[in-house]
């Protein structure tokens, strides 16, 4: 794979991760406000998903730095 193709795929993955992270963060805030006992199991699953997205985003940023890219560019 050419460098330009790799850069393009990394940038697209970064945009998708950021969108997913923002959506989950918003959902978590909404669920905390509801604070219903029925939402607790769902909240745990969402928090785990959010943590996985954060980890993937951190790895993606490290790859961008290896390619000497600026996040969001």
PyMOL Python script that loads the backbone (N, CA, C, O; Angstrom):
from pymol import cmd

cmd.read_pdbstr("""\
ATOM      1  N   UNK A   1       0.855  -1.174   0.000  1.00  0.00           N
ATOM      2  CA  UNK A   1       0.000   0.000   0.000  1.00  0.00           C
ATOM      3  C   UNK A   1       0.899   1.235   0.000  1.00  0.00           C
ATOM      4  O   UNK A   1       1.871   1.322   0.750  1.00  0.00           O
ATOM      5  N   UNK A   2       0.548   2.175  -0.854  1.00  0.00           N
ATOM      6  CA  UNK A   2       1.317   3.409  -0.927  1.00  0.00           C
ATOM      7  C   UNK A   2       1.064   4.270   0.299  1.00  0.00           C
ATOM      8  O   UNK A   2       0.029   4.172   0.958  1.00  0.00           O
ATOM      9  N   UNK A   3       2.046   5.115   0.581  1.00  0.00           N
ATOM     10  CA  UNK A   3       1.954   5.990   1.757  1.00  0.00           C
ATOM     11  C   UNK A   3       0.700   6.860   1.695  1.00  0.00           C
ATOM     12  O   UNK A   3       0.011   7.030   2.701  1.00  0.00           O
ATOM     13  N   UNK A   4       0.407   7.404   0.531  1.00  0.00           N
ATOM     14  CA  UNK A   4      -0.755   8.287   0.407  1.00  0.00           C
ATOM     15  C   UNK A   4      -2.059   7.540   0.694  1.00  0.00           C
ATOM     16  O   UNK A   4      -2.978   8.105   1.287  1.00  0.00           O
ATOM     17  N   UNK A   5      -2.140   6.279   0.278  1.00  0.00           N
ATOM     18  CA  UNK A   5      -3.329   5.478   0.574  1.00  0.00           C
ATOM     19  C   UNK A   5      -3.437   5.211   2.069  1.00  0.00           C
ATOM     20  O   UNK A   5      -4.526   5.273   2.640  1.00  0.00           O
ATOM     21  N   UNK A   6      -2.309   4.914   2.699  1.00  0.00           N
ATOM     22  CA  UNK A   6      -2.282   4.663   4.136  1.00  0.00           C
ATOM     23  C   UNK A   6      -2.695   5.915   4.906  1.00  0.00           C
ATOM     24  O   UNK A   6      -3.477   5.843   5.854  1.00  0.00           O
ATOM     25  N   UNK A   7      -2.169   7.043   4.492  1.00  0.00           N
ATOM     26  CA  UNK A   7      -2.521   8.323   5.131  1.00  0.00           C
ATOM     27  C   UNK A   7      -4.018   8.567   5.010  1.00  0.00           C
ATOM     28  O   UNK A   7      -4.661   8.971   5.979  1.00  0.00           O
ATOM     29  N   UNK A   8      -4.569   8.330   3.843  1.00  0.00           N
ATOM     30  CA  UNK A   8      -5.997   8.539   3.615  1.00  0.00           C
ATOM     31  C   UNK A   8      -6.841   7.629   4.509  1.00  0.00           C
ATOM     32  O   UNK A   8      -7.835   8.072   5.085  1.00  0.00           O
ATOM     33  N   UNK A   9      -6.449   6.369   4.625  1.00  0.00           N
ATOM     34  CA  UNK A   9      -7.186   5.425   5.466  1.00  0.00           C
ATOM     35  C   UNK A   9      -7.076   5.796   6.948  1.00  0.00           C
ATOM     36  O   UNK A   9      -8.052   5.666   7.687  1.00  0.00           O
ATOM     37  N   UNK A  10      -5.931   6.243   7.378  1.00  0.00           N
ATOM     38  CA  UNK A  10      -5.747   6.654   8.774  1.00  0.00           C
ATOM     39  C   UNK A  10      -6.598   7.880   9.072  1.00  0.00           C
ATOM     40  O   UNK A  10      -7.228   7.955  10.127  1.00  0.00           O
ATOM     41  N   UNK A  11      -6.624   8.825   8.166  1.00  0.00           N
ATOM     42  CA  UNK A  11      -7.436  10.023   8.370  1.00  0.00           C
ATOM     43  C   UNK A  11      -8.923   9.680   8.431  1.00  0.00           C
ATOM     44  O   UNK A  11      -9.647  10.221   9.267  1.00  0.00           O
ATOM     45  N   UNK A  12      -9.381   8.792   7.560  1.00  0.00           N
ATOM     46  CA  UNK A  12     -10.788   8.377   7.563  1.00  0.00           C
ATOM     47  C   UNK A  12     -11.124   7.649   8.861  1.00  0.00           C
ATOM     48  O   UNK A  12     -12.185   7.873   9.443  1.00  0.00           O
ATOM     49  N   UNK A  13     -10.231   6.786   9.311  1.00  0.00           N
ATOM     50  CA  UNK A  13     -10.456   6.071  10.569  1.00  0.00           C
ATOM     51  C   UNK A  13     -10.514   7.044  11.738  1.00  0.00           C
ATOM     52  O   UNK A  13     -11.312   6.864  12.658  1.00  0.00           O
ATOM     53  N   UNK A  14      -9.694   8.046  11.706  1.00  0.00           N
ATOM     54  CA  UNK A  14      -9.689   9.064  12.754  1.00  0.00           C
ATOM     55  C   UNK A  14     -11.009   9.819  12.817  1.00  0.00           C
ATOM     56  O   UNK A  14     -11.528  10.083  13.902  1.00  0.00           O
ATOM     57  N   UNK A  15     -11.546  10.163  11.666  1.00  0.00           N
ATOM     58  CA  UNK A  15     -12.834  10.852  11.632  1.00  0.00           C
ATOM     59  C   UNK A  15     -13.950   9.958  12.182  1.00  0.00           C
ATOM     60  O   UNK A  15     -14.802  10.418  12.942  1.00  0.00           O
ATOM     61  N   UNK A  16     -13.940   8.692  11.799  1.00  0.00           N
ATOM     62  CA  UNK A  16     -14.962   7.764  12.279  1.00  0.00           C
ATOM     63  C   UNK A  16     -14.856   7.555  13.787  1.00  0.00           C
ATOM     64  O   UNK A  16     -15.871   7.523  14.482  1.00  0.00           O
ATOM     65  N   UNK A  17     -13.637   7.415  14.291  1.00  0.00           N
ATOM     66  CA  UNK A  17     -13.446   7.242  15.737  1.00  0.00           C
ATOM     67  C   UNK A  17     -13.922   8.468  16.506  1.00  0.00           C
ATOM     68  O   UNK A  17     -14.569   8.341  17.545  1.00  0.00           O
ATOM     69  N   UNK A  18     -13.606   9.639  16.001  1.00  0.00           N
ATOM     70  CA  UNK A  18     -14.024  10.865  16.679  1.00  0.00           C
ATOM     71  C   UNK A  18     -15.545  10.977  16.712  1.00  0.00           C
ATOM     72  O   UNK A  18     -16.111  11.384  17.727  1.00  0.00           O
ATOM     73  N   UNK A  19     -16.211  10.622  15.614  1.00  0.00           N
ATOM     74  CA  UNK A  19     -17.672  10.685  15.568  1.00  0.00           C
ATOM     75  C   UNK A  19     -18.285   9.675  16.538  1.00  0.00           C
ATOM     76  O   UNK A  19     -19.236   9.996  17.252  1.00  0.00           O
ATOM     77  N   UNK A  20     -17.744   8.465  16.565  1.00  0.00           N
ATOM     78  CA  UNK A  20     -18.266   7.438  17.475  1.00  0.00           C
ATOM     79  C   UNK A  20     -18.032   7.825  18.931  1.00  0.00           C
ATOM     80  O   UNK A  20     -18.905   7.633  19.777  1.00  0.00           O
ATOM     81  N   UNK A  21     -16.868   8.363  19.217  1.00  0.00           N
ATOM     82  CA  UNK A  21     -16.551   8.782  20.575  1.00  0.00           C
ATOM     83  C   UNK A  21     -17.494   9.893  21.032  1.00  0.00           C
ATOM     84  O   UNK A  21     -17.989   9.859  22.159  1.00  0.00           O
ATOM     85  N   UNK A  22     -17.741  10.856  20.185  1.00  0.00           N
ATOM     86  CA  UNK A  22     -18.643  11.954  20.530  1.00  0.00           C
ATOM     87  C   UNK A  22     -20.065  11.459  20.767  1.00  0.00           C
ATOM     88  O   UNK A  22     -20.738  11.909  21.694  1.00  0.00           O
ATOM     89  N   UNK A  23     -20.521  10.528  19.923  1.00  0.00           N
ATOM     90  CA  UNK A  23     -21.870   9.985  20.081  1.00  0.00           C
ATOM     91  C   UNK A  23     -22.000   9.223  21.395  1.00  0.00           C
ATOM     92  O   UNK A  23     -22.991   9.380  22.108  1.00  0.00           O
ATOM     93  N   UNK A  24     -21.009   8.400  21.716  1.00  0.00           N
ATOM     94  CA  UNK A  24     -21.054   7.646  22.973  1.00  0.00           C
ATOM     95  C   UNK A  24     -20.956   8.569  24.184  1.00  0.00           C
ATOM     96  O   UNK A  24     -21.634   8.353  25.189  1.00  0.00           O
ATOM     97  N   UNK A  25     -20.130   9.577  24.090  1.00  0.00           N
ATOM     98  CA  UNK A  25     -19.990  10.518  25.194  1.00  0.00           C
ATOM     99  C   UNK A  25     -21.319  11.225  25.464  1.00  0.00           C
ATOM    100  O   UNK A  25     -21.718  11.395  26.616  1.00  0.00           O
ATOM    101  N   UNK A  26     -21.983  11.626  24.413  1.00  0.00           N
ATOM    102  CA  UNK A  26     -23.289  12.273  24.555  1.00  0.00           C
ATOM    103  C   UNK A  26     -24.313  11.321  25.163  1.00  0.00           C
ATOM    104  O   UNK A  26     -25.093  11.711  26.032  1.00  0.00           O
ATOM    105  N   UNK A  27     -24.306  10.084  24.708  1.00  0.00           N
ATOM    106  CA  UNK A  27     -25.221   9.083  25.244  1.00  0.00           C
ATOM    107  C   UNK A  27     -24.960   8.835  26.725  1.00  0.00           C
ATOM    108  O   UNK A  27     -25.899   8.739  27.515  1.00  0.00           O
ATOM    109  N   UNK A  28     -23.696   8.731  27.099  1.00  0.00           N
ATOM    110  CA  UNK A  28     -23.355   8.517  28.506  1.00  0.00           C
ATOM    111  C   UNK A  28     -23.865   9.660  29.374  1.00  0.00           C
ATOM    112  O   UNK A  28     -24.408   9.424  30.453  1.00  0.00           O
ATOM    113  N   UNK A  29     -23.697  10.882  28.918  1.00  0.00           N
ATOM    114  CA  UNK A  29     -24.192  12.026  29.684  1.00  0.00           C
ATOM    115  C   UNK A  29     -25.707  11.978  29.835  1.00  0.00           C
ATOM    116  O   UNK A  29     -26.242  12.248  30.910  1.00  0.00           O
ATOM    117  N   UNK A  30     -26.389  11.635  28.755  1.00  0.00           N
ATOM    118  CA  UNK A  30     -27.854  11.526  28.812  1.00  0.00           C
ATOM    119  C   UNK A  30     -28.291  10.431  29.785  1.00  0.00           C
ATOM    120  O   UNK A  30     -29.264  10.598  30.519  1.00  0.00           O
ATOM    121  N   UNK A  31     -27.571   9.321  29.785  1.00  0.00           N
ATOM    122  CA  UNK A  31     -27.922   8.200  30.657  1.00  0.00           C
ATOM    123  C   UNK A  31     -27.639   8.534  32.121  1.00  0.00           C
ATOM    124  O   UNK A  31     -28.377   8.103  33.007  1.00  0.00           O
ATOM    125  N   UNK A  32     -26.591   9.287  32.378  1.00  0.00           N
ATOM    126  CA  UNK A  32     -26.289   9.683  33.752  1.00  0.00           C
ATOM    127  C   UNK A  32     -27.379  10.582  34.311  1.00  0.00           C
ATOM    128  O   UNK A  32     -27.720  10.494  35.490  1.00  0.00           O
ATOM    129  N   UNK A  33     -27.920  11.436  33.474  1.00  0.00           N
ATOM    130  CA  UNK A  33     -28.997  12.312  33.901  1.00  0.00           C
ATOM    131  C   UNK A  33     -30.235  11.491  34.244  1.00  0.00           C
ATOM    132  O   UNK A  33     -30.924  11.781  35.222  1.00  0.00           O
ATOM    133  N   UNK A  34     -30.516  10.474  33.446  1.00  0.00           N
ATOM    134  CA  UNK A  34     -31.680   9.622  33.685  1.00  0.00           C
ATOM    135  C   UNK A  34     -31.522   8.843  34.990  1.00  0.00           C
ATOM    136  O   UNK A  34     -32.493   8.666  35.725  1.00  0.00           O
ATOM    137  N   UNK A  35     -30.325   8.383  35.278  1.00  0.00           N
ATOM    138  CA  UNK A  35     -29.962   7.613  36.469  1.00  0.00           C
ATOM    139  C   UNK A  35     -31.038   6.619  36.904  1.00  0.00           C
ATOM    140  O   UNK A  35     -31.383   6.534  38.083  1.00  0.00           O
ATOM    141  N   UNK A  36     -31.540   5.899  35.972  1.00  0.00           N
ATOM    142  CA  UNK A  36     -32.527   4.853  36.243  1.00  0.00           C
ATOM    143  C   UNK A  36     -31.788   3.536  36.459  1.00  0.00           C
ATOM    144  O   UNK A  36     -30.784   3.282  35.793  1.00  0.00           O
ATOM    145  N   UNK A  37     -32.264   2.696  37.375  1.00  0.00           N
ATOM    146  CA  UNK A  37     -31.581   1.425  37.649  1.00  0.00           C
ATOM    147  C   UNK A  37     -31.561   0.531  36.420  1.00  0.00           C
ATOM    148  O   UNK A  37     -30.663  -0.300  36.282  1.00  0.00           O
ATOM    149  N   UNK A  38     -32.521   0.681  35.533  1.00  0.00           N
ATOM    150  CA  UNK A  38     -32.553  -0.141  34.323  1.00  0.00           C
ATOM    151  C   UNK A  38     -31.452   0.243  33.342  1.00  0.00           C
ATOM    152  O   UNK A  38     -31.082  -0.571  32.496  1.00  0.00           O
ATOM    153  N   UNK A  39     -30.924   1.444  33.429  1.00  0.00           N
ATOM    154  CA  UNK A  39     -29.889   1.869  32.490  1.00  0.00           C
ATOM    155  C   UNK A  39     -28.503   1.436  32.929  1.00  0.00           C
ATOM    156  O   UNK A  39     -27.558   1.541  32.147  1.00  0.00           O
ATOM    157  N   UNK A  40     -28.348   0.952  34.162  1.00  0.00           N
ATOM    158  CA  UNK A  40     -27.022   0.598  34.665  1.00  0.00           C
ATOM    159  C   UNK A  40     -26.316  -0.438  33.806  1.00  0.00           C
ATOM    160  O   UNK A  40     -25.163  -0.206  33.439  1.00  0.00           O
ATOM    161  N   UNK A  41     -26.939  -1.583  33.455  1.00  0.00           N
ATOM    162  CA  UNK A  41     -26.228  -2.543  32.606  1.00  0.00           C
ATOM    163  C   UNK A  41     -25.849  -1.952  31.253  1.00  0.00           C
ATOM    164  O   UNK A  41     -24.767  -2.237  30.739  1.00  0.00           O
ATOM    165  N   UNK A  42     -26.713  -1.144  30.674  1.00  0.00           N
ATOM    166  CA  UNK A  42     -26.422  -0.506  29.396  1.00  0.00           C
ATOM    167  C   UNK A  42     -25.285   0.484  29.564  1.00  0.00           C
ATOM    168  O   UNK A  42     -24.416   0.571  28.697  1.00  0.00           O
ATOM    169  N   UNK A  43     -25.271   1.223  30.645  1.00  0.00           N
ATOM    170  CA  UNK A  43     -24.221   2.194  30.891  1.00  0.00           C
ATOM    171  C   UNK A  43     -22.858   1.518  30.945  1.00  0.00           C
ATOM    172  O   UNK A  43     -21.886   2.042  30.401  1.00  0.00           O
ATOM    173  N   UNK A  44     -22.779   0.371  31.587  1.00  0.00           N
ATOM    174  CA  UNK A  44     -21.505  -0.355  31.680  1.00  0.00           C
ATOM    175  C   UNK A  44     -21.017  -0.751  30.289  1.00  0.00           C
ATOM    176  O   UNK A  44     -19.837  -0.595  29.977  1.00  0.00           O
ATOM    177  N   UNK A  45     -21.905  -1.253  29.467  1.00  0.00           N
ATOM    178  CA  UNK A  45     -21.534  -1.643  28.105  1.00  0.00           C
ATOM    179  C   UNK A  45     -21.066  -0.429  27.312  1.00  0.00           C
ATOM    180  O   UNK A  45     -20.066  -0.494  26.597  1.00  0.00           O
ATOM    181  N   UNK A  46     -21.789   0.674  27.440  1.00  0.00           N
ATOM    182  CA  UNK A  46     -21.423   1.893  26.713  1.00  0.00           C
ATOM    183  C   UNK A  46     -20.080   2.428  27.213  1.00  0.00           C
ATOM    184  O   UNK A  46     -19.254   2.871  26.415  1.00  0.00           O
ATOM    185  N   UNK A  47     -19.859   2.388  28.524  1.00  0.00           N
ATOM    186  CA  UNK A  47     -18.577   2.851  29.065  1.00  0.00           C
ATOM    187  C   UNK A  47     -17.422   2.000  28.552  1.00  0.00           C
ATOM    188  O   UNK A  47     -16.351   2.527  28.249  1.00  0.00           O
ATOM    189  N   UNK A  48     -17.628   0.690  28.451  1.00  0.00           N
ATOM    190  CA  UNK A  48     -16.583  -0.190  27.913  1.00  0.00           C
ATOM    191  C   UNK A  48     -16.317   0.122  26.443  1.00  0.00           C
ATOM    192  O   UNK A  48     -15.167   0.143  26.004  1.00  0.00           O
ATOM    193  N   UNK A  49     -17.381   0.364  25.688  1.00  0.00           N
ATOM    194  CA  UNK A  49     -17.217   0.720  24.274  1.00  0.00           C
ATOM    195  C   UNK A  49     -16.468   2.037  24.142  1.00  0.00           C
ATOM    196  O   UNK A  49     -15.602   2.183  23.279  1.00  0.00           O
ATOM    197  N   UNK A  50     -16.803   2.993  24.996  1.00  0.00           N
ATOM    198  CA  UNK A  50     -16.129   4.290  24.974  1.00  0.00           C
ATOM    199  C   UNK A  50     -14.639   4.119  25.270  1.00  0.00           C
ATOM    200  O   UNK A  50     -13.804   4.747  24.620  1.00  0.00           O
ATOM    201  N   UNK A  51     -14.304   3.280  26.238  1.00  0.00           N
ATOM    202  CA  UNK A  51     -12.898   3.035  26.582  1.00  0.00           C
ATOM    203  C   UNK A  51     -12.155   2.396  25.406  1.00  0.00           C
ATOM    204  O   UNK A  51     -11.002   2.734  25.141  1.00  0.00           O
ATOM    205  N   UNK A  52     -12.812   1.478  24.707  1.00  0.00           N
ATOM    206  CA  UNK A  52     -12.180   0.844  23.548  1.00  0.00           C
ATOM    207  C   UNK A  52     -11.962   1.853  22.425  1.00  0.00           C
ATOM    208  O   UNK A  52     -10.935   1.823  21.747  1.00  0.00           O
ATOM    209  N   UNK A  53     -12.921   2.735  22.231  1.00  0.00           N
ATOM    210  CA  UNK A  53     -12.764   3.771  21.212  1.00  0.00           C
ATOM    211  C   UNK A  53     -11.616   4.701  21.578  1.00  0.00           C
ATOM    212  O   UNK A  53     -10.831   5.089  20.713  1.00  0.00           O
ATOM    213  N   UNK A  54     -11.515   5.058  22.851  1.00  0.00           N
ATOM    214  CA  UNK A  54     -10.426   5.934  23.295  1.00  0.00           C
ATOM    215  C   UNK A  54      -9.075   5.271  23.043  1.00  0.00           C
ATOM    216  O   UNK A  54      -8.137   5.923  22.585  1.00  0.00           O
ATOM    217  N   UNK A  55      -8.977   3.981  23.340  1.00  0.00           N
ATOM    218  CA  UNK A  55      -7.737   3.243  23.113  1.00  0.00           C
ATOM    219  C   UNK A  55      -7.388   3.203  21.621  1.00  0.00           C
ATOM    220  O   UNK A  55      -6.236   3.418  21.243  1.00  0.00           O
ATOM    221  N   UNK A  56      -8.385   2.929  20.783  1.00  0.00           N
ATOM    222  CA  UNK A  56      -8.151   2.896  19.339  1.00  0.00           C
ATOM    223  C   UNK A  56      -7.730   4.269  18.825  1.00  0.00           C
ATOM    224  O   UNK A  56      -6.870   4.381  17.951  1.00  0.00           O
ATOM    225  N   UNK A  57      -8.344   5.303  19.375  1.00  0.00           N
ATOM    226  CA  UNK A  57      -7.982   6.660  18.966  1.00  0.00           C
ATOM    227  C   UNK A  57      -6.538   6.978  19.361  1.00  0.00           C
ATOM    228  O   UNK A  57      -5.813   7.609  18.593  1.00  0.00           O
ATOM    229  N   UNK A  58      -6.125   6.551  20.534  1.00  0.00           N
ATOM    230  CA  UNK A  58      -4.741   6.761  20.975  1.00  0.00           C
ATOM    231  C   UNK A  58      -3.761   6.052  20.043  1.00  0.00           C
ATOM    232  O   UNK A  58      -2.722   6.606  19.687  1.00  0.00           O
ATOM    233  N   UNK A  59      -4.100   4.824  19.653  1.00  0.00           N
ATOM    234  CA  UNK A  59      -3.238   4.081  18.733  1.00  0.00           C
ATOM    235  C   UNK A  59      -3.187   4.759  17.372  1.00  0.00           C
ATOM    236  O   UNK A  59      -2.132   4.825  16.742  1.00  0.00           O
ATOM    237  N   UNK A  60      -4.331   5.262  16.921  1.00  0.00           N
ATOM    238  CA  UNK A  60      -4.387   5.962  15.647  1.00  0.00           C
ATOM    239  C   UNK A  60      -3.529   7.223  15.677  1.00  0.00           C
ATOM    240  O   UNK A  60      -2.825   7.520  14.712  1.00  0.00           O
ATOM    241  N   UNK A  61      -3.587   7.955  16.772  1.00  0.00           N
ATOM    242  CA  UNK A  61      -2.752   9.155  16.900  1.00  0.00           C
ATOM    243  C   UNK A  61      -1.266   8.799  16.857  1.00  0.00           C
ATOM    244  O   UNK A  61      -0.466   9.530  16.273  1.00  0.00           O
ATOM    245  N   UNK A  62      -0.903   7.686  17.471  1.00  0.00           N
ATOM    246  CA  UNK A  62       0.496   7.246  17.434  1.00  0.00           C
ATOM    247  C   UNK A  62       0.922   6.927  16.004  1.00  0.00           C
ATOM    248  O   UNK A  62       2.036   7.259  15.600  1.00  0.00           O
ATOM    249  N   UNK A  63       0.036   6.283  15.234  1.00  0.00           N
ATOM    250  CA  UNK A  63       0.345   6.000  13.832  1.00  0.00           C
ATOM    251  C   UNK A  63       0.487   7.287  13.029  1.00  0.00           C
ATOM    252  O   UNK A  63       1.370   7.406  12.180  1.00  0.00           O
ATOM    253  N   UNK A  64      -0.385   8.244  13.303  1.00  0.00           N
ATOM    254  CA  UNK A  64      -0.290   9.523  12.614  1.00  0.00           C
ATOM    255  C   UNK A  64       1.042  10.194  12.900  1.00  0.00           C
ATOM    256  O   UNK A  64       1.652  10.782  12.007  1.00  0.00           O
ATOM    257  N   UNK A  65       1.489  10.107  14.134  1.00  0.00           N
ATOM    258  CA  UNK A  65       2.768  10.717  14.494  1.00  0.00           C
ATOM    259  C   UNK A  65       3.914   9.999  13.791  1.00  0.00           C
ATOM    260  O   UNK A  65       4.892  10.628  13.386  1.00  0.00           O
ATOM    261  N   UNK A  66       3.793   8.687  13.648  1.00  0.00           N
ATOM    262  CA  UNK A  66       4.835   7.956  12.932  1.00  0.00           C
ATOM    263  C   UNK A  66       4.917   8.405  11.473  1.00  0.00           C
ATOM    264  O   UNK A  66       5.995   8.435  10.880  1.00  0.00           O
ATOM    265  N   UNK A  67       3.783   8.748  10.918  1.00  0.00           N
ATOM    266  CA  UNK A  67       3.759   9.225   9.529  1.00  0.00           C
ATOM    267  C   UNK A  67       3.937  10.736   9.446  1.00  0.00           C
ATOM    268  O   UNK A  67       3.868  11.330   8.369  1.00  0.00           O
ATOM    269  N   UNK A  68       4.169  11.348  10.617  1.00  0.00           N
ATOM    270  CA  UNK A  68       4.369  12.791  10.706  1.00  0.00           C
ATOM    271  C   UNK A  68       3.161  13.569  10.175  1.00  0.00           C
ATOM    272  O   UNK A  68       3.294  14.522   9.406  1.00  0.00           O
ATOM    273  N   UNK A  69       1.986  13.126  10.612  1.00  0.00           N
ATOM    274  CA  UNK A  69       0.755  13.803  10.256  1.00  0.00           C
ATOM    275  C   UNK A  69       0.286  14.630  11.421  1.00  0.00           C
ATOM    276  O   UNK A  69       0.594  14.326  12.574  1.00  0.00           O
ATOM    277  N   UNK A  70      -0.445  15.658  11.133  1.00  0.00           N
ATOM    278  CA  UNK A  70      -1.087  16.442  12.180  1.00  0.00           C
ATOM    279  C   UNK A  70      -2.516  15.938  12.297  1.00  0.00           C
ATOM    280  O   UNK A  70      -3.189  15.781  11.278  1.00  0.00           O
ATOM    281  N   UNK A  71      -3.013  15.672  13.535  1.00  0.00           N
ATOM    282  CA  UNK A  71      -4.397  15.241  13.696  1.00  0.00           C
ATOM    283  C   UNK A  71      -5.355  16.256  13.079  1.00  0.00           C
ATOM    284  O   UNK A  71      -5.203  17.466  13.250  1.00  0.00           O
ATOM    285  N   UNK A  72      -6.337  15.737  12.363  1.00  0.00           N
ATOM    286  CA  UNK A  72      -7.338  16.596  11.759  1.00  0.00           C
ATOM    287  C   UNK A  72      -6.939  17.173  10.416  1.00  0.00           C
ATOM    288  O   UNK A  72      -7.713  17.907   9.801  1.00  0.00           O
ATOM    289  N   UNK A  73      -5.725  16.848   9.947  1.00  0.00           N
ATOM    290  CA  UNK A  73      -5.303  17.411   8.656  1.00  0.00           C
ATOM    291  C   UNK A  73      -5.566  16.450   7.533  1.00  0.00           C
ATOM    292  O   UNK A  73      -5.274  16.757   6.377  1.00  0.00           O
TER     293      UNK A  73
END
""", "prot")
cmd.dss("prot")
cmd.show_as("cartoon", "prot")
cmd.util.cbc("prot")
cmd.orient("prot")
